[in-house]
Structure formats: C-alpha cells, structure tokens
C-alpha cells in the first residue's frame, strides 16, 4: 500500500520524498476505511470510537512497534479522552486526569516527530514546523514533560481535540487517498532482499572458486585460466579484498561468510527457500555430474565440497536441497547438464544420509550389548576431526569415507533421516534416467525397512528398465568353426596321450577302469558300476544327470 503523508505547509523547506510501499497492520483498504468512519465519520459517537479503538488495538497486536506512528498517536489521545468523559463513573480526580492528558500529549508529539527523523540535527520547533503543527504544541509538550505544574485541564482537552483533528488531516485522509491493496506474495522485506543478494553473490564466488580448484588450480594466478567474464571478476575482487593466498582457503572463507549471513538473519521466515534458490543458480556445481561420468576422480570432488555439505546439515538446509535436487532431476524443461548434476549430488547426499543412519544403528547395537556404554556425540560428523569412535562406526558399517559426504545432526536439531515407501513408489512410477540412481540410493532409508533381497531386486528391475545388464551374464555365441560333439573322459585321455603330455593310455569304453592304474595328473577315475560309469560320462556332467 502506498504511504504518502500530507505535505507540510512550507514545501520549499522539505526535500521531495519518493513514494514507497509499506505493509500495514490492516487486512485491506475496507478495514482501514471502516476505522476511519468510526473515528471521524459524520455519525461517529463514543460507542463507534470505542469500536475503532478495539480494532486499532488489534492492529497493534499484529505489528507491535511497527504499527504506524499516526495510528499509535491516535490511540493514545482517544483513550485518555474517553477516560475523561467517563470520569463521573470512574471518580477520577483532576490531578489524575491532568497526568493522563500530559502523558498522552507527550507520546503524541514523540510518535509524530519520529516520522521526521533524518541525519541532520534540528530543534523541536523545526520538527513541528515541518509537520505542520503550531509552535504552542512544542511549548505545551515542554511544560508537560519538564514543568513543575501541569497545564490546566481545559487547555489539555482543547489541545487533544486539536491534535486529533490534525491527525485526521495529516495522516488518515492522505492514507485513504493514496492507499491501495497489493498481493502479499509480491511484497519482499528489505532484509530478505539484502540476504538474497548477499547469499547469491557468495554462491557465485564459491562456484567459481570450486571450478578453478577442481580443475587443478591452487591460487588465483593459475585459476584465471579456467574461468572468464563476470565470474572471474567477482572471484578476483573477493580474493584480493580478503587477502587470500589459495583457492582452498577461498572456499572455506566463503562457507564461513555464508554461516555468518544465516546466523545474522535467522529471523527471516523464508530463509531456507531463499538460500536453496540462490544455491541452485550455481553453474559449475551442476556440471560435476557430467565431468564425473567422464572420469574425474570422485574422491577429489567430495573432499572439496565436504565442509559445504556439513554447513548445510548444521543449519537444516540439507533436506530442502535434497528434495529440490529431485525436483530438478524430474524437470523436463531444464538442460540435461543440470539434471545430470542434480542426480549426481542427490545420490551423494542420499549416501550421506545412509552413512549417518548406519552410524546410529551401530551405536544402537552397542547400547543393546552394553547399556552402560558412554554417549556418542554425532555432531563431530560436522567437523573435520571426527572422533575415533564415530569414525570406527563408519568403517565397520562399510562406508567409503573418501567418496561419501560425511555429515550429521546438531544439538539444536537431532534427526534420523527416513523415507516413506509411498514416496519411493511415487518416484518409481515417474522414474527417468536421472532419478533412477536417486531412487536406488534411497532404498536403504525406506520405512518400514526393505530386506536385502528386496533392495537388490528393485535395483535390478530399475537397471533392467533402462537397458542395463543385470542378473547372470548372457552366454557367448560359439564360433562357427566349432562342432557340437559331446566329448567323454576316455576321449580326453586319448587326446592327451597323442600330445605327449602324458603316457599313452588305452581305454576301451566297454572295459571297466582300474582305479589303481588310471591316475591322470591330479585326477583319479572311479571304478564304474551300475550307477556311475564315468568313462562314458560327458565332460562337465554327472553320470546320473
């Protein structure tokens, strides 16, 4: 809603003020107009004014100290005026009424003078003149605040009436003339805008430094060969301003500054959405999926981004990022590079969730065996130096520490990440080549848990759906120059004898084989009987088959 206050009497003495959009405590123009009619309408009376005061009190509860000064000043003057009119019933003394009027009058002037604060020092008379108030208001305010004797009650009453009329002309009517309803979803708080701009800039710098570092550069001198344009300029300025000596230090400094930004603006309601939206604008971060598939070492990428994911976990952004990456992998509008990058990082994050879950499962098993086992601080997973006990859990659980982002919970928000079966079923129903690896990585996190056979079976079905080789290998087609003859043990012995590798041995298939005489190398031919006639059995088969 547009806030244009009525211009003072002497326009030459006041600089021009731009129109601005502010958020009022009223629901819409209709509500504001109703309160105005109850206060200043032709049919106004004490019950209607009290109704207006009740609504103003509601506004004050909605916005507290952010309620407009004109509304607060109106409320203070009306409250004391109504108490004066009811003094016969309340039996208030003249001295008490004088004190109430004086206090309300002082607050009125303080509220309105606060709207004219600038960097230049001015007297109260200058402020009153710029507001369009007569000079006697300042004199009366001084007497009420510092005088030994309060002004007469009649003077105070007439002054309050004059100020209420002035508020109508200075505040209420101009508001009605300039106010308009706006869509709340389009209103952005100033601190939100500043936070978004700061975080977006930091992510651009982090992305540029990450690209240079992952491509083998160690400092800005060697890194400038890998990036160009605006990204290079911003990274160079940041690098110089912070007097950095390496790109690895740059990554750490940016992460620390992101943490500081989050802590400073912790009161912003939509912080996770703003943070993740800025993160998703990174360029190189989402090209890692293709570079990894082309042979770039996974260990190096994970090591470079380890502290980044720990920062996200500590401040509760890791889950929001994970679901955003899944949405990005499902989005058919975005480029294949970004979808591949989203798939890569979502799969890695899921591996981090699985690692953390395995840690807690190992600890649970230890507690079952030894109820007096000491507590384990899983917050060390968010630090570079993980405790030996937690590290042992990870190793025993089979977690690849070099290829898995290692992060945990915090004392402020302990958690154990799980996925419902319905979620996985929904993703399988609309699966594509980018979400397939994510779905497979989520299977160990499903609740109720899946068996090992179920996890393997679902994974094989997913692979089969996309044409990957699963299950037993296919038989290789025999060359055309081979025959399909079935050879027996006797023929094998004869062939060996012809090659001279063994002494010539004659074996009639109709004669029984003497076990004491027939020992070809490590093998021994059993005596034939009615059940087992080994001499005529095809190679690789059993006689009873």
C-alpha positions in Angstrom: 0.0 0.0 0.0 1.3 3.4 -0.9 2.2 5.7 2.0 2.2 9.4 1.1 1.8 11.7 4.0 0.3 15.1 3.6 2.7 17.8 2.5 3.7 20.4 5.2 2.7 24.0 4.8 6.1 25.2 3.5 7.0 22.8 0.7 10.2 24.7 -0.1 11.8 23.7 3.2 11.2 20.0 2.8 13.0 17.8 0.3 10.8 15.6 -2.1 10.1 12.1 -0.7 9.6 9.2 -3.0 6.5 7.0 -2.8 7.2 3.7 -1.0 5.4 0.5 -0.3 4.9 -0.4 3.3 3.0 -3.2 5.0 0.2 -2.0 7.2 -1.5 -4.0 10.0 -4.9 -3.8 8.4 -6.2 -6.5 6.2 -7.3 -4.3 3.3 -8.5 -0.8 2.4 -12.0 -1.7 3.5 -10.9 -2.4 7.1 -8.9 0.9 7.2 -11.8 2.9 5.9 -14.2 1.4 8.5 -11.9 2.5 11.3 -11.7 6.0 9.8 -15.5 6.3 9.6 -15.9 5.1 13.2 -13.4 7.8 14.3 -14.2 10.8 12.1 -17.4 10.0 10.2 -20.5 12.2 10.4 -22.3 9.6 12.5 -19.5 9.0 14.9 -20.1 8.7 18.6 -18.5 7.2 21.7 -19.5 3.5 21.0 -18.2 3.8 17.5 -15.0 5.4 18.6 -14.5 2.6 21.2 -15.1 0.1 18.4 -12.4 1.8 16.4 -10.0 1.7 19.4 -10.7 -2.0 19.7 -9.7 -2.5 16.1 -6.6 -0.3 16.5 -5.6 -2.5 19.5 -5.8 -5.5 17.1 -3.6 -3.7 14.7 -1.0 -3.0 17.4 -1.0 -6.7 18.3 -0.4 -7.6 14.6 2.5 -5.2 14.1 3.6 -4.2 17.6 6.2 -1.4 17.4 5.9 -1.5 13.6 2.4 -0.1 13.7 2.3 3.4 12.0 3.0 6.3 14.3 -0.2 8.1 13.3 -2.3 5.1 14.5 -0.4 4.9 17.8 -0.8 8.6 18.4 -4.5 8.5 17.6 -5.0 5.6 20.1 -3.2 7.4 22.9 -5.2 10.6 22.6 -8.6 8.8 22.2 -8.0 6.6 25.2 -7.4 9.5 27.6 -10.3 11.5 26.1 -12.7 8.6 26.8 -11.5 8.3 30.3 -12.1 12.0 30.8 -15.7 11.6 29.5 -16.3 8.7 31.9 -14.7 10.4 35.0 -18.1 10.7 36.7 -18.4 6.9 36.7 -14.7 6.3 37.5 -14.4 9.1 40.0 -11.0 10.3 38.6 -9.5 13.4 40.3 -8.5 16.4 38.3 -4.8 15.8 39.0 -5.0 12.2 37.7 -6.7 13.4 34.5 -4.0 16.1 34.0 -1.3 13.5 34.4 -3.1 11.2 31.8 -3.5 14.0 29.3 0.1 15.2 29.7 1.4 11.7 29.2 -0.7 11.1 26.1 0.3 14.6 24.7 4.0 13.8 25.2 3.6 10.4 23.4 1.7 12.0 20.6 4.5 14.5 19.8 7.2 11.8 20.2 5.4 9.5 17.8 4.9 12.1 15.1 8.4 13.6 15.4 9.9 10.1 14.9 8.5 10.1 11.4 10.6 13.1 10.5 14.0 11.8 11.8 16.9 12.5 9.5 20.7 12.6 9.8 20.5 16.4 10.4 20.1 17.7 13.9 17.1 20.0 14.3 15.1 21.6 17.2 11.6 20.5 18.2 10.3 23.8 16.7 11.8 22.9 13.3 10.2 19.4 13.5 6.8 20.9 14.4 7.0 23.4 11.6 7.9 20.6 9.1 4.9 18.6 10.4 2.6 21.5 10.1 1.9 21.7 13.9 1.7 25.1 15.6 4.5 26.2 17.9 2.3 26.1 21.0 2.3 22.3 20.7 6.0 22.3 21.4 5.6 24.7 24.3 2.8 22.6 25.8 4.9 19.4 25.4 7.8 21.1 27.3 5.5 22.1 30.1 4.0 18.6 30.3 7.4 16.9 30.3 9.5 19.3 32.5 7.2 21.8 34.1 6.6 21.8 37.9 2.9 22.5 37.4 0.9 20.8 34.6 -1.3 23.0 32.3 -5.0 23.5 33.2 -7.3 20.7 32.3 -9.3 22.8 29.8 -6.1 23.6 27.9 -5.2 20.0 27.7 -8.6 19.0 26.5 -8.7 21.6 23.7 -5.1 20.7 22.7 -6.0 17.0 22.4 -9.1 17.8 20.3 -6.9 20.0 18.0 -4.3 17.2 17.7 -7.0 14.6 16.8 -8.2 16.9 14.0 -4.7 17.4 12.8 -4.1 13.6 12.7 -7.2 13.3 10.6 -5.9 15.8 8.0 -2.2 14.8 8.2 -2.4 11.0 8.4 -5.9 9.4 8.0 -7.2 11.3 4.9 -3.9 11.1 2.9 -3.7 7.4 3.6 -7.2 6.9 2.3 -6.4 8.9 -0.9 -3.1 7.0 -1.7 -3.6 3.5 -0.2 -4.2 0.5 -2.5 -4.4 -3.2 -1.9 -1.4 -5.3 -3.0 -0.7 -9.0 -3.3 1.1 -10.2 -0.2 3.1 -12.7 -2.1 4.8 -9.9 -4.1 5.9 -8.0 -1.0 9.6 -8.5 -0.1 11.0 -7.3 3.1 14.2 -5.3 2.8 16.2 -7.7 4.9 15.0 -10.5 2.7 16.2 -8.8 -0.4 19.6 -7.9 1.1 20.0 -11.5 2.4 19.1 -12.9 -1.1 21.6 -10.6 -2.8 24.4 -11.4 -0.4 23.9 -15.1 -0.5 23.6 -15.2 -4.3 26.9 -13.3 -4.7 28.6 -15.7 -2.2 27.4 -18.7 -4.1 28.7 -17.3 -7.4 32.1 -16.8 -5.9 32.1 -20.2 -4.3 31.1 -21.8 -7.6 33.9 -20.0 -9.5 36.5 -21.0 -6.8 35.3 -24.6 -6.9 35.7 -24.8 -10.6 39.2 -23.5 -10.6 40.2 -25.7 -7.6 38.7 -28.9 -9.1 40.4 -28.2 -12.4 43.8 -28.2 -10.7 44.4 -24.6 -9.9 45.8 -23.7 -6.4 45.7 -19.9 -6.5 44.2 -17.1 -8.4 47.2 -16.8 -10.7 46.6 -20.3 -12.1 42.8 -20.2 -11.6 42.2 -17.4 -14.0 42.9 -19.7 -16.9 39.7 -21.7 -16.2 37.0 -19.1 -15.9 36.2 -15.8 -17.6 33.9 -12.8 -17.6 31.9 -11.7 -14.6 32.6 -14.8 -12.5 36.3 -14.2 -12.9 36.0 -10.6 -12.0 33.9 -11.3 -8.8 36.3 -14.0 -7.7 39.4 -11.8 -8.2 37.9 -8.9 -6.2 36.8 -11.2 -3.4 40.2 -12.9 -3.4 42.0 -9.6 -3.2 39.7 -8.0 -0.6 40.1 -10.9 1.8 43.9 -11.2 1.1 43.7 -14.9 0.3 46.6 -17.0 -0.8 44.9 -20.1 -2.1 41.6 -21.2 -3.7 41.1 -23.8 -1.0 41.2 -21.1 1.6 38.7 -19.2 -0.5 36.2 -22.0 -0.3 36.5 -22.1 3.4 36.2 -18.3 3.8 33.0 -18.2 1.6 31.5 -21.0 3.7 32.2 -19.1 6.9 30.7 -16.0 5.5 27.5 -17.9 4.5 27.3 -19.2 8.0 27.6 -15.7 9.3 24.8 -14.5 6.9 22.5 -17.2 8.1 23.1 -16.5 11.8 22.6 -12.8 11.3 19.3 -13.1 9.5 18.0 -16.1 11.5 14.6 -14.3 11.9 13.7 -14.4 8.2 10.8 -16.7 7.8 11.5 -18.0 4.3 15.3 -18.3 4.7 15.6 -22.0 3.5 13.7 -21.2 0.3 15.9 -18.1 -0.4 19.1 -20.0 0.5 18.3 -23.0 -1.7 17.1 -20.8 -4.6 20.5 -19.0 -4.6 22.4 -22.3 -4.3 20.6 -23.7 -7.4 21.9 -20.8 -9.5 25.5 -22.2 -9.4 26.9 -23.2 -12.8 29.9 -25.4 -12.3 28.3 -27.2 -9.3 25.8 -28.8 -11.6 28.3 -29.7 -14.4 30.1 -32.0 -11.9 27.7 -34.8 -12.9 29.0 -34.9 -16.5 32.6 -34.4 -15.5 32.5 -37.3 -13.0 30.9 -39.6 -15.6 33.8 -38.7 -18.0 36.4 -39.9 -15.5 37.0 -37.1 -13.0 38.0 -38.6 -9.6 35.1 -38.7 -7.2 37.4 -38.5 -4.1 38.7 -35.1 -5.1 35.2 -33.6 -5.7 33.8 -34.9 -2.4 36.9 -33.6 -0.4 36.5 -30.2 -2.0 32.8 -29.9 -1.0 32.8 -31.8 2.3 32.6 -28.7 4.5 30.0 -27.2 2.3 27.6 -30.1 3.0 28.4 -30.1 6.6 27.4 -26.4 6.7 24.1 -27.3 5.1 23.4 -30.1 7.6 24.1 -27.9 10.6 21.7 -25.2 9.6 18.9 -27.6 8.4 19.2 -26.9 4.7 20.3 -30.4 3.6 16.8 -31.9 3.3 15.5 -28.9 1.4 18.3 -29.1 -1.0 17.8 -32.9 -1.5 14.2 -32.5 -2.4 15.0 -29.5 -4.7 17.5 -31.6 -6.5 15.0 -34.4 -7.0 12.5 -31.9 -8.5 15.3 -30.6 -10.7 16.1 -34.1 -11.9 12.4 -34.6 -12.8 12.0 -31.3 -14.6 12.0 -31.9 -18.4 12.4 -28.2 -19.1 15.9 -27.6 -17.7 19.0 -28.7 -19.5 20.4 -32.2 -19.4 23.6 -30.9 -17.7 21.7 -29.5 -14.8 19.5 -32.6 -14.5 22.6 -34.8 -14.5 24.2 -32.6 -11.9 21.1 -32.7 -9.7 21.0 -36.5 -10.0 24.7 -36.8 -9.1 24.5 -34.6 -6.0 21.2 -36.0 -4.8 22.7 -39.5 -5.0 25.7 -38.4 -3.0 23.5 -36.7 -0.3 21.5 -39.9 0.0 24.7 -41.8 0.5 25.5 -39.3 3.3 22.1 -40.0 4.9 22.7 -43.7 4.7 26.1 -43.3 6.3 24.7 -41.3 9.2 21.9 -43.9 9.7 24.4 -46.7 9.8 26.4 -44.8 12.5 23.3 -44.6 14.7 22.5 -48.2 14.0 26.0 -49.3 15.1 25.6 -47.2 18.3 22.2 -48.8 19.0 23.7 -52.3 18.7 26.4 -51.3 21.1 23.9 -50.0 23.6 21.9 -53.2 23.4 25.1 -55.2 24.3 26.3 -52.7 26.9 23.6 -50.4 28.4 26.3 -48.5 30.3 28.2 -47.5 27.1 29.1 -43.8 27.1 27.1 -41.4 24.9 28.3 -40.6 21.5 28.5 -37.1 20.1 27.4 -37.4 16.5 27.8 -33.6 16.0 31.5 -34.4 15.3 30.4 -35.6 11.9 30.1 -32.0 11.0 33.7 -31.3 11.9 36.9 -32.0 10.2 38.2 -34.1 13.1 35.7 -36.9 13.6 36.1 -38.7 16.9 37.7 -42.1 16.7 34.6 -43.9 17.9 32.3 -42.4 15.3 34.9 -43.0 12.6 35.1 -46.6 13.7 31.3 -46.9 13.3 31.6 -45.6 9.7 34.4 -48.0 8.8 32.6 -51.0 10.4 29.4 -50.1 8.6 31.3 -50.2 5.3 31.0 -46.5 4.4 33.5 -45.3 1.8 34.8 -42.2 3.6 36.5 -40.8 0.5 33.5 -41.0 -1.8 30.7 -40.1 0.6 29.8 -36.7 2.0 30.0 -37.2 5.8 27.7 -35.0 7.8 25.4 -35.5 10.9 22.9 -33.7 13.1 23.4 -30.9 15.5 22.4 -30.4 19.2 19.8 -27.9 18.0 18.2 -30.3 15.6 18.9 -34.1 16.1 17.4 -36.2 13.4 17.5 -39.7 11.7 16.5 -39.4 8.1 13.9 -41.8 6.7 11.8 -42.2 3.6 8.3 -43.5 3.4 7.5 -46.3 1.0 4.8 -44.2 -0.7 7.4 -41.6 -1.6 9.7 -44.2 -3.3 6.7 -45.7 -5.0 5.7 -42.3 -6.4 9.2 -41.7 -7.7 9.3 -45.2 -9.3 6.0 -44.5 -11.1 7.6 -41.5 -12.9 11.2 -42.7 -13.0 13.7 -41.4 -15.6 17.4 -41.9 -16.3 18.2 -39.0 -13.9 16.0 -40.1 -10.9 16.9 -43.8 -11.2 20.2 -43.5 -9.3 18.4 -41.4 -6.6 15.7 -44.0 -6.2 18.2 -46.8 -5.8 20.2 -44.8 -3.2 17.0 -44.2 -1.2 16.1 -47.9 -0.8 18.2 -48.4 2.5 16.3 -45.5 4.1 12.8 -46.7 3.4 10.5 -47.3 6.4 9.2 -49.9 7.1 12.7 -51.2 6.1 13.2 -53.3 3.0 15.1 -56.6 3.1 18.4 -57.0 1.4 16.8 -59.2 -1.2 14.1 -56.6 -1.9 16.6 -53.8 -2.3 18.7 -55.9 -4.7 15.6 -56.9 -6.6 14.3 -53.4 -7.0 17.7 -52.2 -8.1 18.0 -54.9 -10.7 14.5 -54.0 -12.0 15.4 -50.4 -12.3 18.6 -51.3 -14.2 16.7 -53.6 -16.4 14.2 -50.9 -17.2 16.9 -48.7 -18.6 18.6 -51.5 -20.5 21.5 -52.2 -18.2 22.9 -55.7 -17.9 21.5 -57.3 -14.7 21.5 -60.9 -13.4 23.6 -63.7 -14.9 25.7 -62.9 -17.9 24.4 -64.0 -21.3 26.1 -66.9 -23.0 28.6 -66.0 -25.7 27.7 -67.4 -29.1 30.0 -70.2 -30.1 32.4 -69.6 -33.1 31.2 -71.1 -36.3 34.3 -73.4 -36.7 33.4 -75.5 -33.6 31.2 -78.5 -33.5 28.6 -79.7 -31.0 30.2 -83.1 -30.3 30.0 -84.2 -26.7 33.4 -85.5 -25.6 34.0 -88.1 -22.8 36.7 -88.8 -20.3 38.1 -91.6 -22.5 38.5 -89.3 -25.5 40.2 -86.7 -23.3 42.8 -89.3 -22.1 43.4 -90.3 -25.7 43.9 -86.8 -26.8 46.4 -86.1 -24.0 48.3 -89.2 -24.9 48.6 -88.1 -28.5 50.0 -84.7 -27.5 52.7 -86.5 -25.4 51.8 -84.7 -22.2 51.0 -88.0 -20.6 52.0 -91.6 -21.2 49.7 -93.2 -23.9 46.8 -94.8 -22.3 44.3 -97.0 -24.0 40.8 -97.0 -22.6 38.0 -99.1 -24.0 34.7 -97.6 -23.1 33.4 -101.1 -22.7 36.0 -102.2 -20.2 36.0 -101.3 -16.5 38.5 -98.8 -15.3 41.0 -99.9 -12.7 41.4 -97.1 -10.1 44.9 -98.3 -9.1 46.3 -97.8 -12.6 44.4 -94.8 -14.1 45.6 -91.6 -12.4 45.9 -88.8 -15.0 47.6 -86.0 -13.1 45.6 -84.8 -10.1 42.5 -86.6 -11.2 41.5 -90.2 -10.4 39.0 -92.2 -12.4 36.5 -94.0 -10.1 35.5 -97.6 -10.7 32.5 -98.0 -12.9 29.3 -99.6 -11.6 25.7 -99.8 -12.5 25.1 -96.2 -11.3 28.3 -94.4 -12.2 30.0 -95.1 -15.5 32.5 -92.3 -15.6 34.3 -93.3 -18.7 31.3 -92.6 -20.9 30.0 -89.5 -19.0 30.2 -86.2 -21.0 32.7 -83.7 -19.6 31.2 -81.3 -17.1 28.2 -83.5 -16.3 27.4 -86.1 -13.7 26.5 -89.7 -14.6 23.1 -89.6 -13.1 22.1 -86.4 -14.8 
